[in-house]
Amino acid sequence: MRYILLFLCFLFRVYSSNGQFSDSVHHYVRYGLSGIINRTNDGRSFVLNNALAFNVKKTRIDYNFSNSWIYGRQNNSLLNNDFSSILNLDILKNAHRLYYWALGSFTSSYSLKIRNQFQSGAGFGYSIIRKSNAELVISDGILYESGDLKLANSMHDAYSLFRNSLRLKYLWRISDKFELNGMHFWQPSLASLNDYIIRSSSGLSLKLNKWLSLNTTVSYNKISRTNKENLLINFGLIAERYF
């Protein structure tokens, strides 16, 4: 355990900075490392969650780039080797409550039996609450999706289709110390409601200083085409910097 603590101290040794966007601050980078390690006389298991996000904020457009990698094992068995990368643009979000978005994403997930999955699309969003300490946003749009899934008996499902993508996003900061945030997706196929994807993530963080926070995250994912789902509860640290 002491080696893990030393590694975390080294990993999160960055310079302190401002805690929010301002007229002169337009860039934001965030890295989180969390997970669970369990060791008993009969064996051991662990799950590690790495997440890196980068944001550029301008008057008329926001650029958001996020990546996550979840890796887990139980004894000699692989539990998770899940990677996702998302690039999305928010247009006019800082100027109007009604705005437009576009995205492209790639997903590969051992636990959900996704060999590869690509999504791209566009839509609109509406900021119901837009304050310095609180945000509530709902958005909807159409995605084109192509993928290659691993089904039972090592069979493959290569497909392409269109999905509706409904998203609810919220953020609430309390006394500059606590932050509650969440992002939830419901993505049914336009051809059949029985073909759907659920992605849900909620987090609670406690700010230790300007750049480091303790964090707890609950994530749930399900894909109906493979009839697979996963639920992850992680505890860890988040380092962030505005510049």
Biotite code that builds the C-alpha atoms (Angstrom):
import biotite.structure as struc

atoms = struc.array([
    struc.Atom([0.000, 0.000, 0.000], chain_id="A", res_id=1, res_name="MET", atom_name="CA", element="C"),
    struc.Atom([2.854, 2.454, 0.735], chain_id="A", res_id=2, res_name="ARG", atom_name="CA", element="C"),
    struc.Atom([4.106, 2.073, -2.842], chain_id="A", res_id=3, res_name="TYR", atom_name="CA", element="C"),
    struc.Atom([0.678, 3.028, -4.162], chain_id="A", res_id=4, res_name="ILE", atom_name="CA", element="C"),
    struc.Atom([0.595, 6.124, -1.930], chain_id="A", res_id=5, res_name="LEU", atom_name="CA", element="C"),
    struc.Atom([4.073, 7.161, -3.069], chain_id="A", res_id=6, res_name="LEU", atom_name="CA", element="C"),
    struc.Atom([3.028, 6.695, -6.690], chain_id="A", res_id=7, res_name="PHE", atom_name="CA", element="C"),
    struc.Atom([-0.077, 8.850, -6.202], chain_id="A", res_id=8, res_name="LEU", atom_name="CA", element="C"),
    struc.Atom([1.949, 11.611, -4.541], chain_id="A", res_id=9, res_name="CYS", atom_name="CA", element="C"),
    struc.Atom([4.348, 11.637, -7.477], chain_id="A", res_id=10, res_name="PHE", atom_name="CA", element="C"),
    struc.Atom([1.571, 11.469, -10.058], chain_id="A", res_id=11, res_name="LEU", atom_name="CA", element="C"),
    struc.Atom([-0.397, 14.400, -8.669], chain_id="A", res_id=12, res_name="PHE", atom_name="CA", element="C"),
    struc.Atom([2.511, 16.754, -8.027], chain_id="A", res_id=13, res_name="ARG", atom_name="CA", element="C"),
    struc.Atom([1.421, 19.629, -10.235], chain_id="A", res_id=14, res_name="VAL", atom_name="CA", element="C"),
    struc.Atom([1.322, 23.392, -9.811], chain_id="A", res_id=15, res_name="TYR", atom_name="CA", element="C"),
    struc.Atom([-1.680, 24.982, -8.146], chain_id="A", res_id=16, res_name="SER", atom_name="CA", element="C"),
    struc.Atom([-3.943, 27.199, -10.222], chain_id="A", res_id=17, res_name="SER", atom_name="CA", element="C"),
    struc.Atom([-7.299, 28.985, -10.384], chain_id="A", res_id=18, res_name="ASN", atom_name="CA", element="C"),
    struc.Atom([-10.436, 27.002, -9.572], chain_id="A", res_id=19, res_name="GLY", atom_name="CA", element="C"),
    struc.Atom([-12.720, 28.082, -12.422], chain_id="A", res_id=20, res_name="GLN", atom_name="CA", element="C"),
    struc.Atom([-12.891, 29.684, -15.843], chain_id="A", res_id=21, res_name="PHE", atom_name="CA", element="C"),
    struc.Atom([-12.524, 33.461, -16.077], chain_id="A", res_id=22, res_name="SER", atom_name="CA", element="C"),
    struc.Atom([-11.988, 36.094, -18.774], chain_id="A", res_id=23, res_name="ASP", atom_name="CA", element="C"),
    struc.Atom([-8.331, 35.064, -19.051], chain_id="A", res_id=24, res_name="SER", atom_name="CA", element="C"),
    struc.Atom([-8.700, 31.333, -18.331], chain_id="A", res_id=25, res_name="VAL", atom_name="CA", element="C"),
    struc.Atom([-9.842, 29.268, -21.312], chain_id="A", res_id=26, res_name="HIS", atom_name="CA", element="C"),
    struc.Atom([-8.261, 25.833, -20.838], chain_id="A", res_id=27, res_name="HIS", atom_name="CA", element="C"),
    struc.Atom([-8.918, 23.068, -18.343], chain_id="A", res_id=28, res_name="TYR", atom_name="CA", element="C"),
    struc.Atom([-7.218, 19.709, -17.846], chain_id="A", res_id=29, res_name="VAL", atom_name="CA", element="C"),
    struc.Atom([-8.294, 17.012, -15.412], chain_id="A", res_id=30, res_name="ARG", atom_name="CA", element="C"),
    struc.Atom([-6.849, 13.615, -14.526], chain_id="A", res_id=31, res_name="TYR", atom_name="CA", element="C"),
    struc.Atom([-8.420, 11.105, -12.185], chain_id="A", res_id=32, res_name="GLY", atom_name="CA", element="C"),
    struc.Atom([-7.100, 7.829, -10.806], chain_id="A", res_id=33, res_name="LEU", atom_name="CA", element="C"),
    struc.Atom([-9.422, 5.661, -8.758], chain_id="A", res_id=34, res_name="SER", atom_name="CA", element="C"),
    struc.Atom([-10.121, 2.043, -8.039], chain_id="A", res_id=35, res_name="GLY", atom_name="CA", element="C"),
    struc.Atom([-10.512, -0.776, -5.556], chain_id="A", res_id=36, res_name="ILE", atom_name="CA", element="C"),
    struc.Atom([-7.918, -3.341, -4.455], chain_id="A", res_id=37, res_name="ILE", atom_name="CA", element="C"),
    struc.Atom([-8.979, -6.441, -2.507], chain_id="A", res_id=38, res_name="ASN", atom_name="CA", element="C"),
    struc.Atom([-6.555, -9.042, -1.156], chain_id="A", res_id=39, res_name="ARG", atom_name="CA", element="C"),
    struc.Atom([-7.446, -12.122, 0.928], chain_id="A", res_id=40, res_name="THR", atom_name="CA", element="C"),
    struc.Atom([-5.893, -15.483, 1.736], chain_id="A", res_id=41, res_name="ASN", atom_name="CA", element="C"),
    struc.Atom([-7.779, -17.027, -1.178], chain_id="A", res_id=42, res_name="ASP", atom_name="CA", element="C"),
    struc.Atom([-6.824, -14.503, -3.831], chain_id="A", res_id=43, res_name="GLY", atom_name="CA", element="C"),
    struc.Atom([-6.866, -10.892, -4.871], chain_id="A", res_id=44, res_name="ARG", atom_name="CA", element="C"),
    struc.Atom([-8.722, -8.612, -7.222], chain_id="A", res_id=45, res_name="SER", atom_name="CA", element="C"),
    struc.Atom([-8.430, -5.022, -8.362], chain_id="A", res_id=46, res_name="PHE", atom_name="CA", element="C"),
    struc.Atom([-10.066, -2.499, -10.647], chain_id="A", res_id=47, res_name="VAL", atom_name="CA", element="C"),
    struc.Atom([-8.294, 0.707, -11.710], chain_id="A", res_id=48, res_name="LEU", atom_name="CA", element="C"),
    struc.Atom([-10.011, 3.583, -13.473], chain_id="A", res_id=49, res_name="ASN", atom_name="CA", element="C"),
    struc.Atom([-7.953, 6.215, -15.326], chain_id="A", res_id=50, res_name="ASN", atom_name="CA", element="C"),
    struc.Atom([-9.695, 9.280, -16.778], chain_id="A", res_id=51, res_name="ALA", atom_name="CA", element="C"),
    struc.Atom([-8.207, 12.266, -18.635], chain_id="A", res_id=52, res_name="LEU", atom_name="CA", element="C"),
    struc.Atom([-10.256, 15.258, -19.824], chain_id="A", res_id=53, res_name="ALA", atom_name="CA", element="C"),
    struc.Atom([-9.296, 18.462, -21.648], chain_id="A", res_id=54, res_name="PHE", atom_name="CA", element="C"),
    struc.Atom([-11.555, 21.449, -22.305], chain_id="A", res_id=55, res_name="ASN", atom_name="CA", element="C"),
    struc.Atom([-11.121, 24.666, -24.298], chain_id="A", res_id=56, res_name="VAL", atom_name="CA", element="C"),
    struc.Atom([-13.754, 27.308, -23.639], chain_id="A", res_id=57, res_name="LYS", atom_name="CA", element="C"),
    struc.Atom([-14.413, 30.215, -25.986], chain_id="A", res_id=58, res_name="LYS", atom_name="CA", element="C"),
    struc.Atom([-17.252, 32.668, -26.463], chain_id="A", res_id=59, res_name="THR", atom_name="CA", element="C"),
    struc.Atom([-19.131, 30.751, -29.145], chain_id="A", res_id=60, res_name="ARG", atom_name="CA", element="C"),
    struc.Atom([-17.774, 27.209, -28.902], chain_id="A", res_id=61, res_name="ILE", atom_name="CA", element="C"),
    struc.Atom([-16.434, 24.709, -26.360], chain_id="A", res_id=62, res_name="ASP", atom_name="CA", element="C"),
    struc.Atom([-14.105, 21.831, -27.253], chain_id="A", res_id=63, res_name="TYR", atom_name="CA", element="C"),
    struc.Atom([-14.237, 18.810, -24.929], chain_id="A", res_id=64, res_name="ASN", atom_name="CA", element="C"),
    struc.Atom([-11.936, 15.799, -25.224], chain_id="A", res_id=65, res_name="PHE", atom_name="CA", element="C"),
    struc.Atom([-12.162, 12.949, -22.701], chain_id="A", res_id=66, res_name="SER", atom_name="CA", element="C"),
    struc.Atom([-10.591, 9.505, -22.384], chain_id="A", res_id=67, res_name="ASN", atom_name="CA", element="C"),
    struc.Atom([-11.046, 6.711, -19.879], chain_id="A", res_id=68, res_name="SER", atom_name="CA", element="C"),
    struc.Atom([-9.457, 3.306, -19.362], chain_id="A", res_id=69, res_name="TRP", atom_name="CA", element="C"),
    struc.Atom([-10.742, 0.762, -16.844], chain_id="A", res_id=70, res_name="ILE", atom_name="CA", element="C"),
    struc.Atom([-8.625, -2.317, -16.132], chain_id="A", res_id=71, res_name="TYR", atom_name="CA", element="C"),
    struc.Atom([-9.467, -5.051, -13.645], chain_id="A", res_id=72, res_name="GLY", atom_name="CA", element="C"),
    struc.Atom([-8.452, -8.612, -12.774], chain_id="A", res_id=73, res_name="ARG", atom_name="CA", element="C"),
    struc.Atom([-9.500, -11.270, -10.305], chain_id="A", res_id=74, res_name="GLN", atom_name="CA", element="C"),
    struc.Atom([-6.657, -13.699, -9.673], chain_id="A", res_id=75, res_name="ASN", atom_name="CA", element="C"),
    struc.Atom([-5.713, -14.795, -13.215], chain_id="A", res_id=76, res_name="ASN", atom_name="CA", element="C"),
    struc.Atom([-8.993, -13.791, -14.855], chain_id="A", res_id=77, res_name="SER", atom_name="CA", element="C"),
    struc.Atom([-9.519, -10.554, -16.754], chain_id="A", res_id=78, res_name="LEU", atom_name="CA", element="C"),
    struc.Atom([-12.583, -8.613, -15.594], chain_id="A", res_id=79, res_name="LEU", atom_name="CA", element="C"),
    struc.Atom([-12.268, -5.232, -17.317], chain_id="A", res_id=80, res_name="ASN", atom_name="CA", element="C"),
    struc.Atom([-10.253, -3.823, -20.154], chain_id="A", res_id=81, res_name="ASN", atom_name="CA", element="C"),
    struc.Atom([-12.526, -0.994, -21.245], chain_id="A", res_id=82, res_name="ASP", atom_name="CA", element="C"),
    struc.Atom([-11.458, 2.079, -23.198], chain_id="A", res_id=83, res_name="PHE", atom_name="CA", element="C"),
    struc.Atom([-13.463, 5.049, -24.448], chain_id="A", res_id=84, res_name="SER", atom_name="CA", element="C"),
    struc.Atom([-12.548, 8.303, -26.158], chain_id="A", res_id=85, res_name="SER", atom_name="CA", element="C"),
    struc.Atom([-14.982, 11.156, -26.874], chain_id="A", res_id=86, res_name="ILE", atom_name="CA", element="C"),
    struc.Atom([-14.567, 14.460, -28.715], chain_id="A", res_id=87, res_name="LEU", atom_name="CA", element="C"),
    struc.Atom([-17.521, 16.820, -28.637], chain_id="A", res_id=88, res_name="ASN", atom_name="CA", element="C"),
    struc.Atom([-18.257, 20.445, -29.528], chain_id="A", res_id=89, res_name="LEU", atom_name="CA", element="C"),
    struc.Atom([-20.802, 22.700, -27.820], chain_id="A", res_id=90, res_name="ASP", atom_name="CA", element="C"),
    struc.Atom([-21.798, 25.613, -30.062], chain_id="A", res_id=91, res_name="ILE", atom_name="CA", element="C"),
    struc.Atom([-23.296, 28.816, -28.560], chain_id="A", res_id=92, res_name="LEU", atom_name="CA", element="C"),
    struc.Atom([-23.599, 27.179, -25.138], chain_id="A", res_id=93, res_name="LYS", atom_name="CA", element="C"),
    struc.Atom([-21.904, 30.130, -23.409], chain_id="A", res_id=94, res_name="ASN", atom_name="CA", element="C"),
    struc.Atom([-24.086, 32.699, -25.172], chain_id="A", res_id=95, res_name="ALA", atom_name="CA", element="C"),
    struc.Atom([-27.571, 31.124, -25.195], chain_id="A", res_id=96, res_name="HIS", atom_name="CA", element="C"),
    struc.Atom([-29.564, 28.616, -23.192], chain_id="A", res_id=97, res_name="ARG", atom_name="CA", element="C"),
    struc.Atom([-30.404, 26.755, -26.402], chain_id="A", res_id=98, res_name="LEU", atom_name="CA", element="C"),
    struc.Atom([-27.258, 25.491, -28.097], chain_id="A", res_id=99, res_name="TYR", atom_name="CA", element="C"),
    struc.Atom([-25.994, 22.873, -30.565], chain_id="A", res_id=100, res_name="TYR", atom_name="CA", element="C"),
    struc.Atom([-23.578, 19.999, -30.163], chain_id="A", res_id=101, res_name="TRP", atom_name="CA", element="C"),
    struc.Atom([-21.632, 17.512, -32.280], chain_id="A", res_id=102, res_name="ALA", atom_name="CA", element="C"),
    struc.Atom([-19.520, 14.531, -31.242], chain_id="A", res_id=103, res_name="LEU", atom_name="CA", element="C"),
    struc.Atom([-17.435, 11.575, -32.287], chain_id="A", res_id=104, res_name="GLY", atom_name="CA", element="C"),
    struc.Atom([-16.555, 8.649, -30.015], chain_id="A", res_id=105, res_name="SER", atom_name="CA", element="C"),
    struc.Atom([-14.789, 5.288, -29.903], chain_id="A", res_id=106, res_name="PHE", atom_name="CA", element="C"),
    struc.Atom([-15.463, 2.504, -27.386], chain_id="A", res_id=107, res_name="THR", atom_name="CA", element="C"),
    struc.Atom([-13.858, -0.860, -26.749], chain_id="A", res_id=108, res_name="SER", atom_name="CA", element="C"),
    struc.Atom([-15.017, -2.906, -23.765], chain_id="A", res_id=109, res_name="SER", atom_name="CA", element="C"),
    struc.Atom([-14.068, -6.409, -22.607], chain_id="A", res_id=110, res_name="TYR", atom_name="CA", element="C"),
    struc.Atom([-16.756, -6.463, -19.914], chain_id="A", res_id=111, res_name="SER", atom_name="CA", element="C"),
    struc.Atom([-19.534, -5.381, -22.310], chain_id="A", res_id=112, res_name="LEU", atom_name="CA", element="C"),
    struc.Atom([-18.203, -7.571, -25.188], chain_id="A", res_id=113, res_name="LYS", atom_name="CA", element="C"),
    struc.Atom([-17.611, -4.614, -27.507], chain_id="A", res_id=114, res_name="ILE", atom_name="CA", element="C"),
    struc.Atom([-14.690, -5.204, -29.848], chain_id="A", res_id=115, res_name="ARG", atom_name="CA", element="C"),
    struc.Atom([-15.083, -1.717, -31.297], chain_id="A", res_id=116, res_name="ASN", atom_name="CA", element="C"),
    struc.Atom([-17.866, 0.825, -31.532], chain_id="A", res_id=117, res_name="GLN", atom_name="CA", element="C"),
    struc.Atom([-17.902, 4.201, -33.297], chain_id="A", res_id=118, res_name="PHE", atom_name="CA", element="C"),
    struc.Atom([-20.508, 6.924, -32.830], chain_id="A", res_id=119, res_name="GLN", atom_name="CA", element="C"),
    struc.Atom([-20.886, 10.314, -34.502], chain_id="A", res_id=120, res_name="SER", atom_name="CA", element="C"),
    struc.Atom([-23.760, 12.739, -34.585], chain_id="A", res_id=121, res_name="GLY", atom_name="CA", element="C"),
    struc.Atom([-25.250, 16.098, -33.678], chain_id="A", res_id=122, res_name="ALA", atom_name="CA", element="C"),
    struc.Atom([-28.219, 17.641, -31.898], chain_id="A", res_id=123, res_name="GLY", atom_name="CA", element="C"),
    struc.Atom([-29.309, 20.414, -29.583], chain_id="A", res_id=124, res_name="PHE", atom_name="CA", element="C"),
    struc.Atom([-29.209, 21.083, -25.843], chain_id="A", res_id=125, res_name="GLY", atom_name="CA", element="C"),
    struc.Atom([-30.898, 23.394, -23.383], chain_id="A", res_id=126, res_name="TYR", atom_name="CA", element="C"),
    struc.Atom([-29.426, 24.817, -20.156], chain_id="A", res_id=127, res_name="SER", atom_name="CA", element="C"),
    struc.Atom([-32.243, 24.693, -17.609], chain_id="A", res_id=128, res_name="ILE", atom_name="CA", element="C"),
    struc.Atom([-29.965, 25.998, -14.835], chain_id="A", res_id=129, res_name="ILE", atom_name="CA", element="C"),
    struc.Atom([-26.791, 27.915, -15.644], chain_id="A", res_id=130, res_name="ARG", atom_name="CA", element="C"),
    struc.Atom([-25.044, 29.409, -12.619], chain_id="A", res_id=131, res_name="LYS", atom_name="CA", element="C"),
    struc.Atom([-21.460, 29.584, -11.343], chain_id="A", res_id=132, res_name="SER", atom_name="CA", element="C"),
    struc.Atom([-22.185, 26.867, -8.752], chain_id="A", res_id=133, res_name="ASN", atom_name="CA", element="C"),
    struc.Atom([-24.959, 24.880, -10.453], chain_id="A", res_id=134, res_name="ALA", atom_name="CA", element="C"),
    struc.Atom([-25.771, 23.473, -13.884], chain_id="A", res_id=135, res_name="GLU", atom_name="CA", element="C"),
    struc.Atom([-28.619, 21.399, -15.261], chain_id="A", res_id=136, res_name="LEU", atom_name="CA", element="C"),
    struc.Atom([-28.615, 20.544, -18.971], chain_id="A", res_id=137, res_name="VAL", atom_name="CA", element="C"),
    struc.Atom([-30.755, 18.296, -21.132], chain_id="A", res_id=138, res_name="ILE", atom_name="CA", element="C"),
    struc.Atom([-29.819, 17.445, -24.716], chain_id="A", res_id=139, res_name="SER", atom_name="CA", element="C"),
    struc.Atom([-31.029, 15.254, -27.548], chain_id="A", res_id=140, res_name="ASP", atom_name="CA", element="C"),
    struc.Atom([-29.845, 14.303, -31.022], chain_id="A", res_id=141, res_name="GLY", atom_name="CA", element="C"),
    struc.Atom([-29.235, 11.588, -33.598], chain_id="A", res_id=142, res_name="ILE", atom_name="CA", element="C"),
    struc.Atom([-26.137, 9.385, -33.738], chain_id="A", res_id=143, res_name="LEU", atom_name="CA", element="C"),
    struc.Atom([-24.799, 7.114, -36.462], chain_id="A", res_id=144, res_name="TYR", atom_name="CA", element="C"),
    struc.Atom([-23.234, 4.011, -34.920], chain_id="A", res_id=145, res_name="GLU", atom_name="CA", element="C"),
    struc.Atom([-21.155, 1.176, -36.324], chain_id="A", res_id=146, res_name="SER", atom_name="CA", element="C"),
    struc.Atom([-19.699, -1.618, -34.252], chain_id="A", res_id=147, res_name="GLY", atom_name="CA", element="C"),
    struc.Atom([-18.372, -5.139, -33.909], chain_id="A", res_id=148, res_name="ASP", atom_name="CA", element="C"),
    struc.Atom([-19.633, -7.067, -30.888], chain_id="A", res_id=149, res_name="LEU", atom_name="CA", element="C"),
    struc.Atom([-18.651, -10.438, -29.474], chain_id="A", res_id=150, res_name="LYS", atom_name="CA", element="C"),
    struc.Atom([-21.697, -12.608, -28.856], chain_id="A", res_id=151, res_name="LEU", atom_name="CA", element="C"),
    struc.Atom([-22.089, -16.032, -27.290], chain_id="A", res_id=152, res_name="ALA", atom_name="CA", element="C"),
    struc.Atom([-20.146, -18.955, -28.797], chain_id="A", res_id=153, res_name="ASN", atom_name="CA", element="C"),
    struc.Atom([-17.496, -16.472, -30.071], chain_id="A", res_id=154, res_name="SER", atom_name="CA", element="C"),
    struc.Atom([-19.838, -15.192, -32.768], chain_id="A", res_id=155, res_name="MET", atom_name="CA", element="C"),
    struc.Atom([-19.503, -11.626, -34.056], chain_id="A", res_id=156, res_name="HIS", atom_name="CA", element="C"),
    struc.Atom([-22.156, -9.014, -34.642], chain_id="A", res_id=157, res_name="ASP", atom_name="CA", element="C"),
    struc.Atom([-20.968, -6.383, -37.128], chain_id="A", res_id=158, res_name="ALA", atom_name="CA", element="C"),
    struc.Atom([-23.639, -3.755, -37.628], chain_id="A", res_id=159, res_name="TYR", atom_name="CA", element="C"),
    struc.Atom([-24.482, -0.107, -38.351], chain_id="A", res_id=160, res_name="SER", atom_name="CA", element="C"),
    struc.Atom([-27.580, 1.864, -37.323], chain_id="A", res_id=161, res_name="LEU", atom_name="CA", element="C"),
    struc.Atom([-28.942, 5.204, -36.119], chain_id="A", res_id=162, res_name="PHE", atom_name="CA", element="C"),
    struc.Atom([-29.722, 5.951, -32.488], chain_id="A", res_id=163, res_name="ARG", atom_name="CA", element="C"),
    struc.Atom([-31.479, 8.697, -30.603], chain_id="A", res_id=164, res_name="ASN", atom_name="CA", element="C"),
    struc.Atom([-29.240, 10.058, -27.815], chain_id="A", res_id=165, res_name="SER", atom_name="CA", element="C"),
    struc.Atom([-30.925, 11.661, -24.809], chain_id="A", res_id=166, res_name="LEU", atom_name="CA", element="C"),
    struc.Atom([-28.613, 13.086, -22.128], chain_id="A", res_id=167, res_name="ARG", atom_name="CA", element="C"),
    struc.Atom([-29.128, 14.608, -18.684], chain_id="A", res_id=168, res_name="LEU", atom_name="CA", element="C"),
    struc.Atom([-26.168, 16.426, -17.123], chain_id="A", res_id=169, res_name="LYS", atom_name="CA", element="C"),
    struc.Atom([-25.972, 18.181, -13.768], chain_id="A", res_id=170, res_name="TYR", atom_name="CA", element="C"),
    struc.Atom([-23.403, 19.812, -11.483], chain_id="A", res_id=171, res_name="LEU", atom_name="CA", element="C"),
    struc.Atom([-23.744, 21.363, -8.026], chain_id="A", res_id=172, res_name="TRP", atom_name="CA", element="C"),
    struc.Atom([-20.921, 22.957, -6.024], chain_id="A", res_id=173, res_name="ARG", atom_name="CA", element="C"),
    struc.Atom([-21.365, 23.482, -2.284], chain_id="A", res_id=174, res_name="ILE", atom_name="CA", element="C"),
    struc.Atom([-19.202, 26.049, -0.456], chain_id="A", res_id=175, res_name="SER", atom_name="CA", element="C"),
    struc.Atom([-16.340, 25.518, -2.930], chain_id="A", res_id=176, res_name="ASP", atom_name="CA", element="C"),
    struc.Atom([-15.545, 22.254, -1.126], chain_id="A", res_id=177, res_name="LYS", atom_name="CA", element="C"),
    struc.Atom([-18.035, 19.669, -2.354], chain_id="A", res_id=178, res_name="PHE", atom_name="CA", element="C"),
    struc.Atom([-19.094, 18.943, -5.909], chain_id="A", res_id=179, res_name="GLU", atom_name="CA", element="C"),
    struc.Atom([-21.883, 16.637, -7.036], chain_id="A", res_id=180, res_name="LEU", atom_name="CA", element="C"),
    struc.Atom([-22.026, 15.838, -10.745], chain_id="A", res_id=181, res_name="ASN", atom_name="CA", element="C"),
    struc.Atom([-23.617, 13.354, -13.059], chain_id="A", res_id=182, res_name="GLY", atom_name="CA", element="C"),
    struc.Atom([-24.143, 12.453, -16.709], chain_id="A", res_id=183, res_name="MET", atom_name="CA", element="C"),
    struc.Atom([-26.762, 9.948, -17.887], chain_id="A", res_id=184, res_name="HIS", atom_name="CA", element="C"),
    struc.Atom([-27.453, 8.681, -21.439], chain_id="A", res_id=185, res_name="PHE", atom_name="CA", element="C"),
    struc.Atom([-30.374, 6.766, -22.927], chain_id="A", res_id=186, res_name="TRP", atom_name="CA", element="C"),
    struc.Atom([-29.636, 5.695, -26.506], chain_id="A", res_id=187, res_name="GLN", atom_name="CA", element="C"),
    struc.Atom([-32.301, 3.535, -28.185], chain_id="A", res_id=188, res_name="PRO", atom_name="CA", element="C"),
    struc.Atom([-32.076, 2.453, -31.807], chain_id="A", res_id=189, res_name="SER", atom_name="CA", element="C"),
    struc.Atom([-34.423, 4.241, -34.197], chain_id="A", res_id=190, res_name="LEU", atom_name="CA", element="C"),
    struc.Atom([-35.399, 0.831, -35.585], chain_id="A", res_id=191, res_name="ALA", atom_name="CA", element="C"),
    struc.Atom([-36.197, -0.922, -32.286], chain_id="A", res_id=192, res_name="SER", atom_name="CA", element="C"),
    struc.Atom([-36.547, 0.208, -28.651], chain_id="A", res_id=193, res_name="LEU", atom_name="CA", element="C"),
    struc.Atom([-35.274, -3.234, -27.587], chain_id="A", res_id=194, res_name="ASN", atom_name="CA", element="C"),
    struc.Atom([-31.854, -2.259, -28.962], chain_id="A", res_id=195, res_name="ASP", atom_name="CA", element="C"),
    struc.Atom([-30.528, 0.323, -26.516], chain_id="A", res_id=196, res_name="TYR", atom_name="CA", element="C"),
    struc.Atom([-27.483, 1.587, -24.628], chain_id="A", res_id=197, res_name="ILE", atom_name="CA", element="C"),
    struc.Atom([-27.497, 2.989, -21.093], chain_id="A", res_id=198, res_name="ILE", atom_name="CA", element="C"),
    struc.Atom([-24.555, 4.973, -19.749], chain_id="A", res_id=199, res_name="ARG", atom_name="CA", element="C"),
    struc.Atom([-24.761, 6.541, -16.305], chain_id="A", res_id=200, res_name="SER", atom_name="CA", element="C"),
    struc.Atom([-22.122, 8.154, -14.102], chain_id="A", res_id=201, res_name="SER", atom_name="CA", element="C"),
    struc.Atom([-22.451, 10.105, -10.834], chain_id="A", res_id=202, res_name="SER", atom_name="CA", element="C"),
    struc.Atom([-19.641, 11.547, -8.740], chain_id="A", res_id=203, res_name="GLY", atom_name="CA", element="C"),
    struc.Atom([-19.082, 13.280, -5.413], chain_id="A", res_id=204, res_name="LEU", atom_name="CA", element="C"),
    struc.Atom([-15.784, 15.035, -4.719], chain_id="A", res_id=205, res_name="SER", atom_name="CA", element="C"),
    struc.Atom([-14.218, 16.850, -1.762], chain_id="A", res_id=206, res_name="LEU", atom_name="CA", element="C"),
    struc.Atom([-11.700, 19.539, -2.679], chain_id="A", res_id=207, res_name="LYS", atom_name="CA", element="C"),
    struc.Atom([-8.468, 19.292, -0.660], chain_id="A", res_id=208, res_name="LEU", atom_name="CA", element="C"),
    struc.Atom([-6.831, 22.328, -2.271], chain_id="A", res_id=209, res_name="ASN", atom_name="CA", element="C"),
    struc.Atom([-6.991, 24.272, -5.553], chain_id="A", res_id=210, res_name="LYS", atom_name="CA", element="C"),
    struc.Atom([-5.812, 21.342, -7.662], chain_id="A", res_id=211, res_name="TRP", atom_name="CA", element="C"),
    struc.Atom([-6.506, 18.090, -5.768], chain_id="A", res_id=212, res_name="LEU", atom_name="CA", element="C"),
    struc.Atom([-9.781, 16.422, -4.721], chain_id="A", res_id=213, res_name="SER", atom_name="CA", element="C"),
    struc.Atom([-10.958, 13.172, -3.184], chain_id="A", res_id=214, res_name="LEU", atom_name="CA", element="C"),
    struc.Atom([-13.557, 11.550, -5.419], chain_id="A", res_id=215, res_name="ASN", atom_name="CA", element="C"),
    struc.Atom([-16.203, 8.815, -5.372], chain_id="A", res_id=216, res_name="THR", atom_name="CA", element="C"),
    struc.Atom([-17.809, 7.702, -8.638], chain_id="A", res_id=217, res_name="THR", atom_name="CA", element="C"),
    struc.Atom([-20.653, 5.310, -9.383], chain_id="A", res_id=218, res_name="VAL", atom_name="CA", element="C"),
    struc.Atom([-20.894, 4.171, -13.024], chain_id="A", res_id=219, res_name="SER", atom_name="CA", element="C"),
    struc.Atom([-23.380, 1.861, -14.702], chain_id="A", res_id=220, res_name="TYR", atom_name="CA", element="C"),
    struc.Atom([-23.340, 0.703, -18.330], chain_id="A", res_id=221, res_name="ASN", atom_name="CA", element="C"),
    struc.Atom([-25.546, -1.691, -20.266], chain_id="A", res_id=222, res_name="LYS", atom_name="CA", element="C"),
    struc.Atom([-25.746, -2.704, -23.931], chain_id="A", res_id=223, res_name="ILE", atom_name="CA", element="C"),
    struc.Atom([-28.760, -4.778, -24.924], chain_id="A", res_id=224, res_name="SER", atom_name="CA", element="C"),
    struc.Atom([-27.247, -6.278, -28.101], chain_id="A", res_id=225, res_name="ARG", atom_name="CA", element="C"),
    struc.Atom([-24.792, -8.310, -25.979], chain_id="A", res_id=226, res_name="THR", atom_name="CA", element="C"),
    struc.Atom([-27.034, -8.433, -22.879], chain_id="A", res_id=227, res_name="ASN", atom_name="CA", element="C"),
    struc.Atom([-24.043, -7.289, -20.793], chain_id="A", res_id=228, res_name="LYS", atom_name="CA", element="C"),
    struc.Atom([-23.819, -4.674, -18.049], chain_id="A", res_id=229, res_name="GLU", atom_name="CA", element="C"),
    struc.Atom([-21.320, -3.450, -15.477], chain_id="A", res_id=230, res_name="ASN", atom_name="CA", element="C"),
    struc.Atom([-21.503, -1.458, -12.246], chain_id="A", res_id=231, res_name="LEU", atom_name="CA", element="C"),
    struc.Atom([-18.384, 0.214, -10.866], chain_id="A", res_id=232, res_name="LEU", atom_name="CA", element="C"),
    struc.Atom([-17.954, 2.098, -7.567], chain_id="A", res_id=233, res_name="ILE", atom_name="CA", element="C"),
    struc.Atom([-14.554, 3.790, -7.422], chain_id="A", res_id=234, res_name="ASN", atom_name="CA", element="C"),
    struc.Atom([-12.666, 5.839, -4.838], chain_id="A", res_id=235, res_name="PHE", atom_name="CA", element="C"),
    struc.Atom([-9.638, 7.920, -5.731], chain_id="A", res_id=236, res_name="GLY", atom_name="CA", element="C"),
    struc.Atom([-8.071, 11.293, -6.489], chain_id="A", res_id=237, res_name="LEU", atom_name="CA", element="C"),
    struc.Atom([-8.605, 13.973, -9.124], chain_id="A", res_id=238, res_name="ILE", atom_name="CA", element="C"),
    struc.Atom([-5.999, 16.529, -10.169], chain_id="A", res_id=239, res_name="ALA", atom_name="CA", element="C"),
    struc.Atom([-7.146, 19.538, -12.201], chain_id="A", res_id=240, res_name="GLU", atom_name="CA", element="C"),
    struc.Atom([-5.698, 22.751, -13.559], chain_id="A", res_id=241, res_name="ARG", atom_name="CA", element="C"),
    struc.Atom([-7.088, 25.886, -15.242], chain_id="A", res_id=242, res_name="TYR", atom_name="CA", element="C"),
    struc.Atom([-4.794, 27.938, -17.476], chain_id="A", res_id=243, res_name="PHE", atom_name="CA", element="C"),
])
